[in-house]
Amino acid sequence: MTALFDNIMAGGPIGNGAYIGGQWVPLQGTMLPIVNPATEEVIGEIASGSSADVGRAIAAARAAFPAFSALPASERAAYLDRIRALVLERSEEFAQAISREMGAAISYARNAQVPLAAEHLRVARDLLADYPFLSMKGTTAIAREAIGVCGLITPWNWPLYQITAKVAPAIAAGCAIVLKPSELAPLSALLFAQAVHDAGLPAGVFNLVNGTGPEVGEAMASHPDVDMVSITGSNRAGILVAQAAAPTIKRVTQELGGKSPNVLLPDADLAKAVPLGVMAAFRNVGQSCSAPTRMVVPRAHLAEVERLAAETAQSILVGDPREEKTMLGPLANRAQFDRVQEMIGAGIAEGAKLLCGGPGRPNGLEHGFFARPTIFSDVATSMRIAQEEIFGPVLCILPYDSVDEAVAIANDTLYGLGGHVQGRDVELARSVARRIRTGQVHINHPAWDPDAPFGGYKRSGNGREYGEHGLGEFLEIKSILGYG
Ligand code: NAD
């Protein structure tokens, strides 16, 4: 166990507020409480940074950038390899921290939140084996060079995973980093910074400043010495970051909200597709930006789908995230709990058919931000529950009469992040997948692919993360004519 983890588990103030220039630096700012959503108790505090702290971190990154970007790719790969090894070695610490800071069931934290996060480090390392940082087109050389100092802003829902999805390709590219994790779930980020430190990454290449979006996040986005800002979060924050970044013409990538459709084609194997679809929607208590929260189903099979969906939801064990058998813990924070309650109320008020779940907490859970897995059927695309991201365990079932109508429903959203198609006729499934306007579509629940580019069409964002495309976001392209 690391001393930092012991400190975190003991609660109380975590004095080491920021990691700047290779050192832990105590911050003077306001203390922000960290609340365990399962108990509603304050389990620690972090000191929040100021724009002056952000300035110091950016200066450290700027100073580290020239040497780090000039390293051979194999050396950057070796750093990524060491960080990954430490994350895996300390995976139980990370899982415990994530479970406490945002409520993930401990088995989910162990089996998904941490190992999937480590995959981004592996993928970035592996890409460096033969990435074409310099290629020729005739006599012109095309060089791909690190963009510079990157401000990375991450959310609380997959706290470690969202960090590695940005930090790993940034390191692979040769960038220097200032990270601002979510102020609501900063514990795993602190452990990550410790792992980076212990991996021996040169001082200043990676820096972390805790704090709020309006203070630390906007200071990063607007700073003239930051070359790129990448945010994963709400559309509201994504817009503010882009606005703050605009005067300095920096690159902005945004991974924002979603309202992803799951189209069940008329020949889908319902006995498989419906339970898998429900579980995918409720994974991480529905707090995933690409959760397939709109199940689009043939009207002729509506009754069968409703029966299977309700059965699945009722089999989900919601409870204490520390228990191994718990499938879903609480929602991550009070704001999220209130939002989910409000949207369940909106669904009922709009006349959607409540199949299971509903307002309030599950039986037997009087404290904590626990919500009931809720399914609405007969949902119309005009309803708020069909249009707004809920970010909780709430699934909408929308019936259709023709495949064209199913595609129209799937695309009837401002978002364009994820999509799913289920069907036995592979050709039909492929053609529908190609008509869905989202950055990623899954056919018949394939295995997760950390190399598959991930990102949004429409208002779900700009840019792509993961794999080679994710690395590309951190690179500038230079053509050198007459090189060859
Ligand atoms: P949020 O927007 O409240 O916060 C995300 C991050 O942005 C936090 O670090 C926060 O402090 C920061 N932030 C907030 N206001 C800011 C500002 N004015 N300037 C700079 N930074 C600011 O989002 P959240 O509640 O933490 O996360 C949930 C949202 O994230 C959902 O909308 C979800 O869909 C989205 N999300 C998207 C993806 C994706 O890959 N597309 C993945 C996960 C979550």
Boltz pocket constraint, residues with backbone or C-beta under 6 A from the ligand:
constraints:
  - pocket:
      binder: B
      contacts: [[A, 153], [A, 154], [A, 155], [A, 156], [A, 157], [A, 158], [A, 162], [A, 180], [A, 181], [A, 182], [A, 183], [A, 211], [A, 212], [A, 213], [A, 214], [A, 216], [A, 217], [A, 218], [A, 221], [A, 231], [A, 232], [A, 233], [A, 234], [A, 235], [A, 236], [A, 237], [A, 238], [A, 240], [A, 241], [A, 254], [A, 255], [A, 256], [A, 257], [A, 258], [A, 287], [A, 288], [A, 289], [A, 290], [A, 389], [A, 391], [A, 417], [A, 456], [A, 460], [A, 461]]
      max_distance: 6.0
